[in-house]
């Protein structure tokens, strides 16, 4: 751009209008320059504003002198002439300005040394990142977040009605806790690039400091700010799965504090091992694509340890235990299936062919896992089960988590079949271990993760890994890398042992503190967690119960006894979905009244039973 000096002598000063910041040596004048800019120009680059004016295209205006532009603009933007003249006088006395000169009004409020620092921080080049890759990971991260309500609905449907909302609440609330933990120090402890101990990160990125537009420690395809968001959603889902251990007996407020500590001392080290640039598993060559160790084994084995410390539910609660809403189970499963495509597909860190491979492998493993589980149930019961199909589907997706970015498509068929069968048989482990793992976290998540990690050693292919354009591994047995099997096995043993021991110690320590005891009282368990912990109910209605003895009253001395009278020590089982563990109706009629009702009902004159909701007063 050609400028004319105040005394009429032309002097040439180069000013690029691309919008990039100037170096520190000329940034001292920027605050004063910004005051001189017209209002529409403040906070924007001069080039962006200039290109918005009709007729001021870059090519045609490059040779125009300042005076020619001045008179041209007189007819275009007369009110801005005074500001532009002031802007020319405010230019720094530098012969050449560098490429790019943003002028931001906020700079004038900063001390001079701080404005230099801000301008240096804005000089990071973000053009190295593909916008398509970034958009893909943003959507993938949103899909992973969508898995959180999927876990909540799945758990709610699997539980009794009197404790269904309890699980939805704790999964949702733990998600909020983990978001804060990840911002506070979780990301730094898991992925700090300056930590070299191989076990856990340091506080270099405490409070997300120095996390912005530099290439991430996990992949050069993404800026670190986006990478940290994507990894945060993994931590949220992991803790959400872990919260299933509270089913029907766990207190929610101690569990929230426990989730913060558990993420810090269990999840962050496991994530550092597998994905940190200096993690011991990463440097050793362990193949864990999307979290077989940190996510699946961490949550499954951690949930088993938490359940062990909580103890078994009362025998009364274990009788006749059935999911209260299979529709919620199915809905939660399909939400999880959708989110898992972002979970595994996004772990390729870009819109590339490896992401497509991961999604394909996830679909195949889920389908075969669900069908195999159903066949195994049919072999025993001669019926297919929706809950069984959902359980097998999740087991297949779990097994695909550590393997889907490494293995062949036919390898995912084997993975789905094996994971469905192993997870089905593993549901018996809780009886062998005498641990009340109510929602089978260990059977589905831990064992599914183990299967996926071990099979990766057999079916990993280095050529498939290279589909993202940057990754290089030695592969597995398909590439004659025989030692990969013992690496995977050692990694499984390390993650299982660490997750169980540390979780059990943390849970026991919490339980020893009086106001942090993890389990509710027997009376609260009988009433239900929704009533005692939440104060709301997932569906508050009187249910027509399916068990014959629950619907047909027992006679004692001419009075129809309530179910409460016969529940203790009798053969009457507890109905699934029984509100608060109490009878929904109270009947007190004599033999004569009952006989009269029976005769009227038989003749079709009366088909109702006079009943009064328990605890309700007439309005």
Helices and strands as residue ranges (DSSP letters): E 2-4, E 10-12, G 24-29, H 30-36, G 39-41, H 46-51, H 58-61, H 66-76, G 78-80, H 81-90, G 105-109, H 112-121, H 131-158, G 161-163, H 164-181, I 182-186, H 187-191, G 206-208, H 224-242, G 243-246, H 252-262, I 263-267, H 268-275, H 280-284, I 292-297, H 298-310, H 315-318, H 326-345, G 346-348, H 353-381, H 386-403, H 409-426, H 429-433, H 441-441, I 442-446, H 447-459, H 462-465, G 466-468, G 477-479, H 484-512, G 514-516, H 522-527, H 529-529, I 530-534, H 548-551, E 554-556, E 559-561, H 563-567, G 579-581, E 585-586, H 591-602, E 612-613
